[in-house]
Amino acid sequence: MIDLSCKYLGLKLKNPLVVGSSGLTSSVEKLKAIDKMDPGAIVLKSIFEEQIKYEADKFLQSDHPGMTSWNEAFQGIVNKTEFYYDEAFDYLTSYAKEHTLNQYLGLIAEAKKVISVPVIASINCSTRYDWQYFAKRIQDAGADALELNVYLLPSDFEKNGIDNENVYFDIIKEVKKYITIPVSLKTGYYFSSVAQTLLRLSETGISGLTLFNRPYNPDIEIETLHVSASNMFSTESEYSHSLRWVALLAGKIKCDIAASTGIHNHETVIKQLLAGADAVQLVSVFYKQHPHTFDIIPVIIRGMEEWMIRHKFNSISDFKGMLSRKNVQNPASYERVQFLRLFSSIE
Ligand SMILES: Cc1cc2nc3c(=O)[nH]c(=O)nc-3n(C[C@H](O)[C@H](O)[C@H](O)COP(=O)(O)O)c2cc1C
């Protein structure tokens, strides 16, 4: 009897397939369709800082027609001295947070009623200020865990590596003050010392790291001379970057690891588990089905089971981390020396 159950963020999952955060996890109807396919857990669409501003926009446009942007509206209010600056700021931001959050809280509460698997809420943020408010309410709404997607592109010439890295630590510290549900951090890899920074982050009391964010990348249209967005969806060959870091970090850091990006089939799921991932997150693979369906989940599960039977593994723990850097005979295979060997052998 094959047992795919596992533990992730302290939650018991029936399998390690986590449906990652995206527009596909933004409504109860979609969540129900996902749940029917029996994943291990679902991460809800993130609530974004930008959404908060958008909500404030809507509020201002209804009460202050003619104003078009949050900043403009806010500036207008300040200039007209309708409110004293601080009061206006507090009023707007608390209104905006409340309104956006209420919808999000409704989604969590409803999901918890109808979804059988753990529901992980998500906040996408890039600043260290004022997030505890959201986190506490999200916990109260019933979320099983919270994934913090800290999307920080270190492109500010005024900030050094420590300034940028401190943002991650400060966000976690603030959020952890207010909630007791497990917190995971979905992060990028723009750190001056990836291994050490991720190790230190894992020691902050978070329960998991999701490796990695797939950053939005720009492209350039050479005929129209425009900057555009490059591929929004991953391809199935994009998994090796996270595979390397999962393998390097597994067994070394102090929290769980969810592998993310380019995981489209059972082979890649197995590779990530062999490298040491506790769970995997999938998104693009669902978008690539037309219409967007989730029946690839049972297909992946069957593929995993068949592979486990062939290799005489009964449970995930029989092989998880077997090929992490810590456990392989030749740890250099994940390091620079492999590059030297491979590239110098090609004429
Ligand atoms: C349309 C779309 C919307 C997304 N929205 C979110 C989001 O709200 N929050 C988040 O953390 N990640 C979001 N992501 C990123 C995914 O969760 C995931 O990290 C990324 O797509 C890489 O995984 P994949 O290769 O399986 O697609 C989104 C991705 C796509 C394609």
Ligand as a Chemical Component Dictionary entry (heavy atoms), coordinates in Angstrom:
data_LIG
# 
_chem_comp.id                   LIG 
_chem_comp.type                 NON-POLYMER 
_chem_comp.pdbx_formal_charge   0 
_chem_comp.three_letter_code    LIG 
# 
loop_
_chem_comp_atom.comp_id 
_chem_comp_atom.atom_id 
_chem_comp_atom.alt_atom_id 
_chem_comp_atom.type_symbol 
_chem_comp_atom.charge 
_chem_comp_atom.model_Cartn_x 
_chem_comp_atom.model_Cartn_y 
_chem_comp_atom.model_Cartn_z 
_chem_comp_atom.pdbx_ordinal 
LIG C1  C1  C 0 -1.292 34.078 -13.349 1  
LIG C2  C2  C 0 -0.433 33.898 -12.127 2  
LIG C3  C3  C 0 -0.784 34.517 -10.942 3  
LIG C4  C4  C 0 0.028  34.389 -9.809  4  
LIG N1  N1  N 0 -0.349 34.985 -8.653  5  
LIG C5  C5  C 0 0.414  34.800 -7.540  6  
LIG C6  C6  C 0 0.028  35.338 -6.294  7  
LIG O1  O1  O 0 -1.011 35.982 -6.144  8  
LIG N2  N2  N 0 0.828  35.128 -5.225  9  
LIG C7  C7  C 0 1.982  34.390 -5.317  10 
LIG O2  O2  O 0 2.662  34.193 -4.293  11 
LIG N3  N3  N 0 2.380  33.864 -6.485  12 
LIG C8  C8  C 0 1.627  34.049 -7.586  13 
LIG N4  N4  N 0 2.019  33.493 -8.769  14 
LIG C9  C9  C 0 3.290  32.744 -8.823  15 
LIG C10 C10 C 0 3.039  31.256 -8.617  16 
LIG O3  O3  O 0 2.497  30.979 -7.331  17 
LIG C11 C11 C 0 4.334  30.439 -8.770  18 
LIG O4  O4  O 0 5.259  30.858 -7.781  19 
LIG C12 C12 C 0 4.989  30.630 -10.127 20 
LIG O5  O5  O 0 4.033  30.618 -11.167 21 
LIG C13 C13 C 0 6.005  29.519 -10.380 22 
LIG O6  O6  O 0 5.408  28.238 -10.303 23 
LIG P1  P1  P 0 5.004  27.423 -11.622 24 
LIG O7  O7  O 0 6.230  27.204 -12.390 25 
LIG O8  O8  O 0 4.372  26.162 -11.128 26 
LIG O9  O9  O 0 4.038  28.279 -12.353 27 
LIG C14 C14 C 0 1.216  33.611 -9.895  28 
LIG C15 C15 C 0 1.544  32.968 -11.094 29 
LIG C16 C16 C 0 0.746  33.111 -12.210 30 
LIG C17 C17 C 0 1.130  32.400 -13.474 31 
# 
loop_
_chem_comp_bond.comp_id 
_chem_comp_bond.atom_id_1 
_chem_comp_bond.atom_id_2 
_chem_comp_bond.value_order 
_chem_comp_bond.pdbx_ordinal 
LIG C1  C2  SING 1  
LIG C2  C3  SING 2  
LIG C2  C16 DOUB 3  
LIG C3  C4  DOUB 4  
LIG C4  N1  SING 5  
LIG C4  C14 SING 6  
LIG N1  C5  DOUB 7  
LIG C5  C6  SING 8  
LIG C5  C8  SING 9  
LIG C6  O1  DOUB 10 
LIG C6  N2  SING 11 
LIG N2  C7  SING 12 
LIG C7  O2  DOUB 13 
LIG C7  N3  SING 14 
LIG N3  C8  DOUB 15 
LIG C8  N4  SING 16 
LIG N4  C9  SING 17 
LIG N4  C14 SING 18 
LIG C9  C10 SING 19 
LIG C10 O3  SING 20 
LIG C10 C11 SING 21 
LIG C11 O4  SING 22 
LIG C11 C12 SING 23 
LIG C12 O5  SING 24 
LIG C12 C13 SING 25 
LIG C13 O6  SING 26 
LIG O6  P1  SING 27 
LIG P1  O7  DOUB 28 
LIG P1  O8  SING 29 
LIG P1  O9  SING 30 
LIG C14 C15 DOUB 31 
LIG C15 C16 SING 32 
LIG C16 C17 SING 33 
# 
